[in-house]
Amino acid sequence: MSVRSILASLLVFTCCAMLPYCLPAAAQETIAIVGATVIDGNGGEPLSDATVVVEGARIVSVGPSASTAVPDGARVIDGAGKFLTPGFVDTNVHTSLYGAGFGKHRKENAVFYWERGAEIALEAAQMHLKHGVTHLRDSYGQLPQLIEVRDAIAEGREIGPRLQVAGNIVGWGGAFSVTFSLIADTDLSLWEEQFSDHLAQGAGEDLMDMYPEELRVAINDYLDKGVDFVKYGGSSHWSYPTMIGFSPEAQRVIVEETHRRGLVAETHATNPESLRLAVEAGIDLIQHPEVLAGRPYSDELLAQIRERGVICSMLVNTITGAAWEQHLEDVAAAEARLASEGRSAEWGRLRRPVEREKTSFELRRERNALGHGNAMRRQNAKSLIDAGCIVTLGTDNFPAADIQFLREPKPIWQEPGIGTLMAIEGLVELGMTPSEAIMAGTRNGAVAARGLDDFGTIEAGKFADLVLLDANPLDDIRNIRRQAMVMKEGKVIDVDALPTSPIMFVR
């Protein structure tokens, strides 16, 4: 055998061993969506009877059908009477297991599915894509499993939305910790300790006690693990009292080192002073900025956020729509219960009445029962919108637990995918126009992901992330649920086949 033949055989063997990466590239499919009304995500007037031509993963032309040529051999999708938007973006989700909070069922679920963490994350991501969400930012979860899923999707080995991951919330100690769940470490099981360490990935509570130069080293060690952005605990997770997480200098170190890598730095900071310090440290994005320890925004803090261009990733799906209706029902029930308390029961006539002031604890419990926090969150969300801040979606949607571990169904507004659509609808309820809400859920999400050059709007040169709707969302924003087609990077998604390997959800 000649040397040339040997080399050729080795090349074939190497390519086969590296499938699918070394196979000759398949011919790029050309698709033309003809006759649809294009709502491009930039907030301008829609373009009726338009043609969008897609070649491979990207859009090559957008224009009126009368003047936009359909290439020979293109696959034509009839868009007449339909409406085309960019794929949706959710900037704050949790697709992986994280074990604690809101009931023991999450721990039970995490123990049961511990060895299937990547499968769970992939399934949750696919549920987003099933509803037209083509890009996700996962801001807290199991970093190794999330990286595995992120890379499998990016390399075409799995179907899913593009995924950016942060792993741990820097400064918090993982699922079973004081900082995340108000759980003391004095009586944890070995599994709970190991699971918390797995989530913290060396960037947990120890970082709060470091000198700034030690923190600089620790942050770079964490960045080396392959995160796409950094979210840090500017405050404690739970309200009252809301503790400030890092000093001003420590926050600047976190932000500086993250920016040095060209990545987004964001925070969970949920009272006025922790948020102010984070904004002044130079953060790019605030997660759930409407949560402000039950306090209203000051004009000064609103101005700081607006003038610095800090993106507000709002958790609106829990304070609008069905969630708000549930809130009002709960408040009415609480009002009735509180009104009945203290009425004379039969035994009460035997006791001498005593007048006393309610304790601060009792008053706080009453405010919580009457939904004061949710009402203030809704007011703050409106304030951020009215102030002209950059708003996008951050739904906190998560897979939670398999139904076998649940006594009651999980609220639909926090289910992957559908919860994102409900959040876009909620922005209209809070005062946005449908066009502004779509822009918040597409273009602004791409800005938050630093991906606007590639996605977020319908323009030539960008990824063909598209959702074709059967009815006009500008007439009724709820029409974003009436999806005729989902396309991600030029591929029409068989949404009925998602998730590809059902575990906790159904197709």
N, C-alpha and C positions, 0 to 999 in steps of 0.2 A: 504493500500500500504506500502511495506517495505521501510526502510530508503534507502536501496540500489537502489530500483526502483525510489524513489523520486530523488536521486542524479543523476541517469542515465537520468531521464527526464529533470532535470535542465541542464545537460551537453548538451543534444541534443538541448534544447531551446537556450542555449548560443551560440552554434556553428551556429545554423541557423541565429541568430541575427547578427553574425559576418561574414557571408558569404562575400567573398569567402575564408576567411583566415583559418577557422577551418574545412573545409571539408577534408576528407582523400586525401592525395596527389595523383594526377593521375599518372598512370604509366608513367615513363619517356620514351619518344620516342627515339629510336635509329635510326640515319640516317647515311648512308654511301654515300659520293659523290665519285664516282669511275671513274678513267680515265682522270681526269682533269690535266692540268698543273698548279702547285701551285706556285704562286708568293707571298711569305710569308710575305713581308713587311720589311724584315731585310736587303734588298739590295743585297743579294747573287744571285747565279744562280737559275733559276726556276727549280722545280722538275717536270719532265714530267711523264705522266701516273701514277699519284699518287692517293692514296685513303685517304680521310679524314673521320674519324669516329666521329660522334657527339652523345653524350648521354645526354639527358636533355639540359641544357643551355651551356654545355661546350664540347670542343674538347677533345677526349680521345686518339686519335692516328692520326699520319700523317706519310705517308711513301710510298714507291713504291708499286704499286698495286700487284706486284708479291709476296711481302713479308708482306703485311698488310692484316690481316684477316678481313672479313666482318662478324660481329656477326649474328648468326641465328636470323631470324625475323626482321632484320633491314630493314628499308625503303631505297631502293637504288635509288639514283639520278644519271643518266648517265651523266658523265662529259666529255666523249670522244670528243676531238676536241675543248673543251672549256678551259677557264682560270679562276682560282680562286684567288681572292685577299681578303685581310681583308676588313671589312666594313670601310667606310671612316669617318674621324673625321674633324669637322670644329670647330676651337677654338675661333671664334668671330662672333656670329650671334645675331640678335635681332628678337625674335619671337613675342613679344607682341606689343601692341599699345604704341607709345610714342609721338604722337601729333603735333610736331612742326618741322620746318626746311624743306627747299626745296619745299616751296609752301603751300598754305592754305589747299590743299586737305588732308594733314595728320591730321590737326585739325578737319576738317569736318568729316573725317573717325572716329577719336577718339570719337568725340561727339556722332555720330550715333551709334557706337558699344560699347560705354562705359560700358554697363552692360554685355557685352559678351566678356570681355577681356580674360578670360581663354580659351574660345572656339577659339578665334583668335589665341592665342599662341599655342594651341594644333594643329590647322590646319596647321600653318606654320611649326611646328616641324614635322608633318606627311609628308609634302611636301619634307622635307629633306630625311626622311626615304624612301620615294617613289623613290628616286634617289640613294639609297645605302649608305646614310650617317647615320650611326648607333649610333654616339655619337656627342652631341653638347655642346658647352659652350656658354651660353647666357650672354654677358658681359654688357648689359644695357637694362633695361626694368622694367615692373611693378612687383616688387618682390612678393607681395601676390599671384597674378595670376600665376606667373612663378613657385612658390613653389607648388601651387595647381596642376599644370600640371606635374611638375617634380615628385611629389609623386604619382599621379594617374598612371603615366607610370611605375614607379618603383614597384608599388604594383599590377600591372597587370590589373588595372581597365580600362586603355586606351592603345591603340597601339601607339607607337612612339619610337624615338631614346632615349637613355639615355640622361638626361639633367642635366647639372650643371649650376647654376645661380649665378649672382653677384648682380642683382638689380641695384641700382644707381651707377653712376661713382662718387666715394666719392670726395666731394669738389665742385661738380657742383650742380646747383639748380633746376634740373628738366627741363622739356621740354621748358617752357616759362620763360626763365631766360637769363641774360646776359652771364653767363658762358657756357650755352649750345647753345643758339640760337641768341645771341646778341639782345635779346628782353629786354628792360628796364621794370621795374616793376611798372612804374608810371601810366599805363593805361591798366592793365590787367582786364579781367572779373573775376568774382568770380569763374567760372568753371576753367579758366586757372590757377588761384592760387591754387585751390584745386587739380587739376590734377598734377601740378608741385610738390606740397607737397607729393602727393601720390607716385610719382616717386622718390623723394629725400629720403623719409623714414627717415627723421631726420639726414641724412648724407650729407647735401647740403652745400651751400656757407658759412654758419656760421662756419664750421670747419676750413676754411682758416684763420679765425681771432682768433683762440684759442691759448692759451699757450700750450706747448707740453704736460704737464700733464693733462690738460683738454681734449686735443685731444685723449690722451690714453684712457680716460674713454669713450669718444664718439665713438671711434672705437670699443671698446668692446661692447657697447650697440648695435651697428650695427651688429656686428658679432653674437650677441645673437639672431638676427632675423632669422637665419638659412641659411645664404648665404654659397655657396660652395667655393667661392674664392672672392678676393677683387680687384677691378680695381679702381685706383684713378687718379685724374686729375693732372698729373705732370706738365701740361701746360694748357693753355686755349684750348677750342675746336677748335676755328677758327684761321686761320693764319692771320698774319699781323695786328697789332703786336702780336706775340705769347708770351703771358705772362707766367712766371713761376708760378706754382700753389701753391706749398708749399716750405717752407724753407728746407734746408738739414736735420735739426734736426727733423722737423715735418714729413718728408718723412721716416726717420728712425723709428719714432714711429709707423707710419702706417704699415710699413713692419714688424717690430718686433712683434707687437701684432697679426698680421695676421699669421706670422710664429709660434707664440706661440700656436695657435690653429691647427697647422699642415696644413694650407691652403696656396694656391698660392697667392702671391702678384704681381700684374702687373700694368702697367701704360699706360695712353695715354700721351705721352710727345713728342711734335712735333717740337722742335728746338734743336740745338746741346747742349746748356747748360742745358735745362730742362731734356734732355735725359741722359746726363752725370751724373747729380745729382741723377736721379732715379737709374741708374746702380750702382752708388756708395752707394746708400741707401740699396742695396741688393735685388732688385726686381728679380723675377724669369722669367718674360716674358714681352715683349714689344708688344703692339698692333700697327699695321701698322707702323713698324719701318722705312719703306722707306719714310714716310712723314717727312721731316726735314726742313720745312719752305723754301723750294726751294734751300736748300744748299746741297752740296755734303758731303759725309762722310769724315772725317779725318782718317788717318791711325791709330791714337791713339784711337779714339772712336770705330772703328771697332775692334781693338785689345782688348779693354776692354770688349766688348760684347762677343767676341769669347772666351777669356780666362776665363771669369766668367761663361760661359755656359748659358748665358741668351737666352731664346728661342725667336725667331723672328717670330711672327704671322703676315704674310705678306698679304696685301690686293692687291693681284696680278690680280684678276679678273677684276679690273677697269683700268689696264694699259697693258693688253695683249688681244689677240684674237679680238673679235668683238668690244670690248671697244677701243682698240688701233686703229683699222681701223676707227672707228668713230672719234677718236681724230685727226687722220691725215687728215680726210676730213674737220673737223672743223678748223684746222690750215690753210689748203689751202684756205678755204673761208675767214678766217681772214686776211691772207696775201693779197688776192685780194682786200678786202675791205680797208685795210690800205694803199695799193698802190694807190687806187683811191681817197682817201681823200686828200684834199688840191689842187686838180686840179681846174683850173679856171672854175668856172661856169659863166653863162652869166652876173650875177650881179657883179661877182668878178672883172670885168674889170673897174668898177667904183671906186674901192677902191685902195688906195695906199698900196702896199705890205709892210709888216713889218716882219722882221726876228726876231725870239725869240727862246730861248731854251725851250724845253718841260719841264713841271713841273714833279716832282717825281711821282705825282699822275697819270699823263698821261702816263709816262713810265711804271708804274706798271700795269696800265690797258692794255697797249699793250702787256706786257709780259704775263699777264693772258690770253689775247685773243689768243696769239700765243702758248699757251699750255706749257709755261716754267715749271710750277709746275709738270705736268704729266710727261714731259720728264725727269725732275730731279728725280722724284719718280722711274721711270723705271731704270735710271742709278744707283740709290741707291740700288734698289732691286738686281740688278746684282752684285753690290759691296758686299752686304751681303752674297750672294751665293758664289761668288769667294773667299771671305775671310774665308770660311769654318764655318760660323755661323750655329747654329741649326735653321732650317727653317721649319715652318709648315704653315697651311692655316688659315687665319682669314678674311673671305669674307665680313663682315658687311652686309650679306644678311638679308633682312627684308621684311615683307609682304606689307609694304607701305599702299596703300589705295585701297578700292574696285573700280572697273572700273567705277562705277557710279559717282565717284568724280574726275576722271582723264580726262584731255583733250587729253593727249598723252599716249601711252603705256609706262609702266615702262621698263627700259632696262633689257633684259633677264639675263645679267651677274650678276644682283643683286637679282634675284629671288631665293627663297629658294630651295636648292637641286641642280638644274641644274647649278646655279652659282658656287657651290662648285666644281662640275666636271670641269667647265670652268677654275677655278683657278688652278686645278691640271694640266690641259693642258697648262695653262699660264706659269707654272714653267719650262716646257720644252722649251717654247719659250724664256725664260730668260736664258737658258743655262744648265739646269739640264738634265740628261738622264731620259728616262721614268721610269726606276727603282728608281732613286732618287726622282722623283716627287711623285711616289706612296708611297714611304717610308715617304716623308714629309706629305702626306695626310692620313697616317695610323699610323705607329709607332711613328713618332714625335708628332703627335696629341695626342696620348696616353701618351707620356712623359709630354706634356703640361698639361694634365688633371690629372697627377699623377696616371694613371691607367694602366701603362704598364704591371703590374703583371696580369691584367685581360683581356686586349684587345689590339688591335693595330697590332698584328701579328698573323699568323696562326701557332700555336704551341699547343701541348698537354697541357691541364690544363687551357687554356684560354677560354673566352667566344667564342661561335661559332657565331661571327659576320663576315659574309662572303658575297661576291658578286661574282656571277658566270657570266662570260662574254662570248659572242659568238665569239669574235675575240681577237687577241693577242695585249694587250696594249703596250707591249715592242716594237712591230713593228710600231705602230701608237697609241700615247697616247689617241687620240680621241675615241679609242675603249672602253674606260671606260664608254662610254654612251650606249654601246650595251650590256645591262644587261639582262641575261636570268633568274636570280634568285637573290633575296635579302634575306638573313637570318640574324636575330638578336637574339642572345642568344638562338640559336638552333631552332628557329621557322621560318619556311618559310613564308615570308610576302606576302600577297596578295596585291601587289602594285596597281593593278587596282581598288581596293576598297578604296584607299586613295585619298583624305582625307575622313574619315569616315562620317563626317557631313559637306559637302561643304558649305562654306560661301562666301569666296572671290575667291577661286580657283575651278577648275573642276577636276573630276576624270579622 
